């Protein structure tokens, strides 16, 4: 039975790039994990093993590091755009480039002294950092020589409301044991992606850094300000607030594991748990409810994959 080649791609995954920018005694860090994936006229390398159209993956790795030095890293999005444009326009057999980037945030450690012998001034040294233990920033840049698709987002952003959350009025059958809750803890570990409506070089690019900061802010504010009757309701409010306030974004996709907290039965010890001054909960890591959904600007179509692990 004859066979034929289907979709294929290749590249160098997870290039760890740390770029230090020195502004006198003040240093700045960009810490990225960059994966390059290329596709195009690659049939022959699969059929006969000819590498005539193959740019080595080692070359793509070297390009990532060279571009970090030559062009700097203004933002994960801008860096990915530089790379994608380069691979598609410099190599005729390459028709499409996809750049995936994770960015790890660092914050400056403030020192107690007013200077050191090394700096020779009264200014505090600004070259010490601690890795933030919050979310990982993400972006995926796709370019086919004509149009762009930029999907950014975050993962592992853990949030909690200790009140203003309820869950009741749901379907019950003979297997239902969950009691209705009129005041519960709502906690989740947010994984989110948002798609920009910037698609061609003829339009002005968004300010990628400001966009991320403001999108994250609106996501968190919506979570905090929604009196939640379900995590689904909270999801929709978070996505709607982002789209309402950020005109450069047309689509938001969330994956929200419900990090359940259950009241501990302290009755055997003669203790009443849920009292006016507080309560003790068991934080259960599994199994967990998994709430997922997409919020779209009116008139737009969904393009972000349903399964975010495929993005």
C-alpha positions as CSV (number, residue, x, y, z in Angstrom):
1,X,0.0,0.0,0.0
2,X,1.5,3.4,-1.0
3,X,2.3,6.0,1.7
4,X,2.8,9.7,1.6
5,X,4.3,12.3,3.9
6,X,1.9,14.4,6.0
7,X,2.5,17.4,8.2
8,X,6.1,17.7,9.4
9,X,8.3,20.2,11.2
10,X,11.7,20.3,12.9
11,X,13.8,22.6,14.9
12,X,15.7,23.0,18.2
13,X,13.7,22.9,21.4
14,X,14.2,24.6,24.8
15,X,17.2,26.8,24.1
16,X,17.8,28.4,27.5
17,X,18.8,32.1,27.0
18,X,19.7,34.5,29.8
19,X,20.4,38.0,28.6
20,X,22.1,40.4,31.0
21,X,21.9,44.1,30.1
22,X,24.3,46.3,32.0
23,X,23.3,50.0,32.6
24,X,26.2,51.0,34.7
25,X,25.7,49.5,38.2
26,X,22.1,48.6,37.3
27,X,21.6,45.3,35.5
28,X,18.5,43.8,33.9
29,X,17.7,40.2,33.2
30,X,15.7,38.5,30.5
31,X,15.5,34.7,31.1
32,X,13.9,32.8,28.3
33,X,13.3,29.2,27.1
34,X,13.0,29.4,23.3
35,X,11.9,26.6,21.0
36,X,12.1,26.9,17.2
37,X,10.0,24.8,14.8
38,X,10.4,25.1,11.0
39,X,8.4,23.6,8.2
40,X,8.3,24.0,4.4
41,X,9.8,22.1,1.4
42,X,11.1,19.2,3.4
43,X,9.7,16.2,1.6
44,X,13.0,15.0,0.1
45,X,14.8,14.7,3.5
46,X,12.1,12.3,4.6
47,X,11.9,10.3,1.3
48,X,15.6,10.0,0.4
49,X,17.5,11.5,3.3
50,X,18.8,14.4,1.3
51,X,19.6,17.3,3.6
52,X,19.9,19.9,0.7
53,X,17.0,22.0,2.1
54,X,17.7,21.4,5.8
55,X,19.0,24.2,8.0
56,X,20.7,22.3,10.9
57,X,19.0,22.5,14.2
58,X,22.3,23.5,15.7
59,X,22.3,26.6,13.4
60,X,18.8,27.5,14.8
61,X,20.2,27.3,18.3
62,X,23.2,29.5,17.4
63,X,20.8,32.0,15.8
64,X,18.8,32.3,19.0
65,X,21.9,33.2,21.0
66,X,23.3,35.5,18.3
67,X,20.0,37.4,18.0
68,X,19.8,37.8,21.8
69,X,23.1,39.7,21.6
70,X,22.6,41.5,18.2
71,X,19.0,42.6,18.7
72,X,18.5,42.3,22.5
73,X,15.3,41.1,24.1
74,X,12.7,43.9,24.4
75,X,10.0,41.3,25.1
76,X,9.4,37.7,24.5
77,X,7.0,38.6,21.7
78,X,9.4,41.0,19.9
79,X,12.3,38.4,20.2
80,X,10.1,35.7,18.7
81,X,9.0,38.0,15.8
82,X,12.7,38.7,15.0
83,X,13.5,35.0,14.9
84,X,10.5,33.9,12.9
85,X,11.0,36.6,10.3
86,X,14.7,35.7,9.9
87,X,14.1,32.0,9.4
88,X,11.3,32.4,6.8
89,X,12.9,35.2,4.8
90,X,16.5,33.9,4.9
91,X,15.9,30.3,3.8
92,X,13.8,29.7,0.7
93,X,12.8,26.1,1.6
94,X,11.3,27.3,4.9
95,X,7.8,28.5,4.5
96,X,6.6,28.7,8.1
97,X,8.3,29.3,11.5
98,X,6.8,28.8,14.9
99,X,8.6,30.2,17.9
100,X,7.5,29.2,21.4
101,X,8.9,31.1,24.4
102,X,8.6,30.7,28.1
103,X,9.8,33.7,30.2
104,X,10.9,33.4,33.8
105,X,10.6,36.5,35.9
106,X,13.2,37.8,38.4
107,X,12.9,40.6,40.9
108,X,15.7,42.7,42.3
109,X,17.0,42.1,45.8
110,X,17.2,45.4,47.6
111,X,20.4,45.6,49.8
112,X,20.6,47.3,53.2
113,X,23.9,49.1,52.6
114,X,24.4,52.3,50.6
115,X,27.1,51.1,48.2
116,X,30.2,48.9,48.0
117,X,33.9,49.3,47.3
118,X,33.2,47.7,43.9
119,X,30.7,50.3,42.8
120,X,32.7,53.2,44.3
121,X,29.6,55.2,44.9
122,X,26.8,55.7,47.4
123,X,24.3,54.1,45.0
124,X,23.0,50.7,46.1
125,X,24.2,47.9,43.8
126,X,21.4,46.6,41.6
127,X,22.7,43.4,40.3
128,X,21.2,40.8,42.7
129,X,18.0,39.0,41.9
130,X,15.6,36.4,43.2
131,X,13.6,34.2,40.9
132,X,9.9,35.0,41.3
133,X,7.8,32.0,42.3
134,X,4.7,33.1,40.5
135,X,3.6,32.4,36.9
136,X,5.6,31.6,33.8
137,X,5.0,34.0,30.9
138,X,4.4,32.4,27.5
139,X,4.2,33.4,23.9
140,X,4.0,31.6,20.5
141,X,4.9,33.4,17.3
142,X,3.9,31.9,14.0
143,X,4.9,33.4,10.6
144,X,4.4,32.1,7.1
145,X,6.0,35.0,5.2
146,X,2.8,37.0,4.9
147,X,0.9,37.0,8.1
148,X,1.6,36.7,11.8
149,X,-0.2,34.9,14.6
150,X,0.8,35.9,18.2
151,X,-0.6,34.0,21.1
152,X,0.7,34.9,24.5
153,X,-0.3,33.9,28.0
154,X,0.8,32.5,31.3
155,X,0.7,29.3,33.4
156,X,1.0,28.4,37.1
157,X,-0.6,31.6,38.4
158,X,-2.2,30.4,41.7
159,X,-5.0,32.5,43.0
160,X,-7.5,32.2,45.8
161,X,-10.6,33.9,47.2
162,X,-11.3,32.9,50.8
163,X,-14.9,34.0,50.5
164,X,-17.4,35.4,48.0
165,X,-17.7,32.0,46.3
166,X,-20.7,29.7,46.3
167,X,-21.8,26.4,44.6
168,X,-25.3,25.2,44.9
169,X,-28.4,24.3,42.8
170,X,-26.5,21.7,40.8
171,X,-27.8,18.4,39.4
172,X,-28.1,15.6,42.0
173,X,-28.5,11.9,41.5
174,X,-28.0,8.8,43.6
175,X,-24.2,9.2,43.5
176,X,-24.1,12.8,44.7
177,X,-22.6,13.3,48.1
178,X,-21.3,16.9,47.8
179,X,-23.1,19.3,50.1
180,X,-24.2,22.7,48.7
181,X,-21.9,25.5,49.6
182,X,-22.9,29.2,50.2
183,X,-19.5,30.4,51.4
184,X,-16.5,28.5,50.2
185,X,-12.8,28.9,49.2
186,X,-12.3,29.3,45.5
187,X,-8.7,28.6,44.3
188,X,-7.2,27.7,41.0
189,X,-3.9,27.6,39.1
190,X,-4.5,29.7,36.0
191,X,-3.3,28.6,32.6
192,X,-4.4,31.2,30.0
193,X,-3.6,32.1,26.4
194,X,-4.8,35.2,24.5
195,X,-4.6,35.8,20.8
196,X,-3.7,39.2,19.4
197,X,-5.4,40.7,16.4
198,X,-2.1,42.1,15.0
199,X,-1.5,39.9,12.0
200,X,0.5,42.0,9.4
201,X,3.5,44.3,9.3
202,X,1.3,47.1,7.9
203,X,-0.2,47.7,11.3
204,X,1.4,49.0,14.4
205,X,2.5,46.4,16.8
206,X,1.1,46.3,20.4
207,X,3.3,47.3,23.2
208,X,4.0,43.7,24.2
209,X,5.3,44.5,27.7
210,X,2.4,46.8,28.6
211,X,-0.1,44.4,27.1
212,X,1.1,41.5,29.3
213,X,1.1,43.6,32.4
214,X,-2.4,45.1,31.8
215,X,-3.9,41.8,30.7
216,X,-2.6,40.1,33.8
217,X,-3.9,42.9,35.9
218,X,-7.4,42.7,34.5
219,X,-7.4,38.9,34.8
220,X,-6.6,39.2,38.5
221,X,-9.0,42.0,39.2
222,X,-11.9,40.1,37.6
223,X,-11.1,37.1,39.7
224,X,-11.0,39.1,42.9
225,X,-14.1,41.2,42.2
226,X,-16.5,38.5,41.0
227,X,-18.8,37.1,43.6
228,X,-18.6,33.6,42.1
229,X,-21.5,31.1,41.9
230,X,-19.3,28.8,39.8
231,X,-15.7,28.7,38.5
232,X,-17.2,28.8,35.0
233,X,-18.8,32.2,35.8
234,X,-15.4,33.5,37.1
235,X,-13.7,32.2,33.9
236,X,-16.1,34.1,31.7
237,X,-15.8,37.3,33.8
238,X,-12.0,37.1,33.5
239,X,-12.0,36.7,29.8
240,X,-14.6,39.3,29.2
241,X,-12.8,41.9,31.3
242,X,-9.6,41.3,29.3
243,X,-11.3,41.7,25.9
244,X,-13.3,44.7,27.1
245,X,-10.2,46.5,28.2
246,X,-7.5,45.3,25.7
247,X,-8.5,46.2,22.2
248,X,-5.5,44.3,20.8
249,X,-6.8,40.9,22.0
250,X,-9.7,39.0,20.3
251,X,-9.7,35.6,22.1
252,X,-8.8,34.3,25.5
253,X,-8.6,30.6,26.5
254,X,-8.5,29.4,30.1
255,X,-7.7,26.1,31.8
256,X,-8.6,26.3,35.4
257,X,-8.2,23.4,37.8
258,X,-10.4,23.8,40.8
259,X,-8.0,23.5,43.8
260,X,-10.5,22.1,46.3
261,X,-10.4,23.0,50.0
262,X,-12.5,20.9,52.4
263,X,-13.4,21.7,56.0
264,X,-11.6,19.3,58.4
265,X,-13.8,17.5,60.8
266,X,-12.5,18.4,64.2
267,X,-15.5,17.1,66.1
268,X,-13.6,14.0,67.4
269,X,-11.3,16.4,69.2
270,X,-14.2,18.4,70.8
271,X,-13.5,21.4,68.5
272,X,-16.0,23.3,66.3
273,X,-14.2,24.2,63.1
274,X,-16.1,26.7,61.0
275,X,-16.5,29.6,63.5
276,X,-16.6,33.4,63.2
277,X,-12.9,33.7,63.7
278,X,-11.9,31.3,61.0
279,X,-11.6,27.6,59.9
280,X,-9.1,24.9,59.1
281,X,-9.2,23.3,55.6
282,X,-7.7,20.3,53.9
283,X,-6.1,21.5,50.6
284,X,-6.6,18.6,48.2
285,X,-4.4,18.4,45.1
286,X,-6.3,15.6,43.3
287,X,-8.7,14.6,42.0
288,X,-9.7,18.1,40.9
289,X,-12.4,19.7,38.8
290,X,-11.0,21.1,35.6
291,X,-12.9,24.0,34.1
292,X,-11.9,25.2,30.6
293,X,-13.4,27.7,28.1
294,X,-12.8,30.3,25.5
295,X,-14.1,33.9,25.5
296,X,-14.2,35.7,22.2
297,X,-14.7,39.3,20.9
298,X,-18.0,39.5,19.1
299,X,-17.6,38.5,15.4
300,X,-14.3,36.6,16.0
301,X,-13.6,33.0,15.5
302,X,-11.8,30.7,18.0
303,X,-8.2,29.7,16.9
304,X,-6.5,28.8,20.1
305,X,-6.4,25.0,20.5
306,X,-8.9,23.5,22.9
307,X,-6.1,21.5,24.5
308,X,-3.6,24.1,25.7
309,X,-0.9,21.4,26.0
310,X,-0.9,21.4,22.2
311,X,0.0,25.1,22.0
